Amino acid sequence: MIKNCKRKGSAAELKAIRILEAAGYRCTKAGGSLGLFDVIALGRTDVRCLQIKCGKHPWLSPAEREQITELEVAACVTKELWKFRDYARVPEIEYL
């Protein structure tokens, strides 16, 4: 079960990277979700830090949400939660 969940999460991260690269971003993925963000996307004028979730609720634990929202970043950086519901091709995006 856990192996399947990790595979599903990794697939969602790769889907997000494909979407962002098609929009002109250069992306890097945190291996094994060991960092605060799963994907960092660098654009010409902005940086997007993404936490990727897939499946069903809850998307973020209260502790995760607090860590992300309290992190201070430059004005050109956005902190985003990308939610891929089951079988969704595009994510729901929440700015944190």
C-alpha positions in Angstrom: 0.0 0.0 0.0 2.7 2.5 1.0 4.7 1.7 -2.1 1.7 2.4 -4.3 1.1 5.7 -2.5 4.7 6.8 -3.1 4.5 5.8 -6.8 1.3 7.8 -7.1 2.8 10.9 -5.4 5.9 10.7 -7.6 3.7 10.5 -10.7 1.9 13.6 -9.6 5.2 15.4 -9.0 6.3 14.5 -12.5 3.0 15.6 -14.0 3.4 19.0 -12.3 7.0 19.3 -13.7 5.7 18.6 -17.2 3.0 21.3 -16.8 5.5 23.8 -15.6 8.2 23.0 -18.1 5.7 23.4 -20.9 5.0 26.9 -19.5 8.8 27.7 -19.7 10.0 26.9 -16.2 13.1 25.0 -15.2 12.2 22.5 -12.4 13.9 20.5 -9.8 12.3 17.7 -7.7 13.2 17.0 -4.1 13.9 13.3 -3.9 11.7 11.4 -1.5 9.9 14.5 -0.3 12.5 15.1 2.3 12.2 18.9 2.0 9.5 21.4 2.7 8.6 21.6 -1.0 8.4 18.8 -3.6 9.1 20.8 -6.7 11.0 24.2 -7.2 10.3 25.9 -10.5 12.5 28.7 -11.8 11.0 31.2 -14.2 12.4 34.3 -15.9 10.8 36.6 -13.3 9.6 34.3 -10.5 10.2 31.2 -8.5 7.4 28.8 -7.6 7.8 26.4 -4.6 5.3 23.6 -4.8 4.0 21.0 -2.3 2.3 18.3 -4.4 -0.6 16.2 -3.0 -2.7 13.6 -4.7 -5.7 11.5 -3.9 -8.2 12.5 -1.2 -8.3 14.8 1.8 -6.6 15.9 4.0 -4.2 17.7 1.7 -1.9 19.3 4.3 -1.6 18.5 8.0 -1.9 21.6 10.2 1.8 21.4 11.0 2.8 21.3 7.3 0.5 24.2 6.5 2.0 26.2 9.4 5.5 25.5 8.4 4.9 26.6 4.8 2.8 29.7 5.6 5.3 30.9 8.2 8.3 30.6 5.9 9.3 34.1 4.7 10.3 34.4 1.0 11.1 37.1 -1.4 8.3 38.9 -3.3 9.1 37.0 -6.5 8.6 33.6 -4.8 5.2 31.9 -4.5 4.4 29.0 -2.1 1.8 26.8 -3.7 -0.2 23.6 -2.9 -1.0 21.6 -6.0 -3.8 19.1 -5.4 -4.3 16.4 -8.0 -7.6 14.6 -7.3 -7.8 11.0 -8.5 -7.5 10.8 -12.3 -7.2 14.6 -12.7 -5.1 16.0 -15.5 -4.8 19.5 -14.1 -4.3 20.4 -10.5 -6.3 22.6 -8.2 -3.8 25.3 -7.0 -3.9 26.9 -3.6 -1.5 29.8 -2.9 -0.2 29.7 0.7 
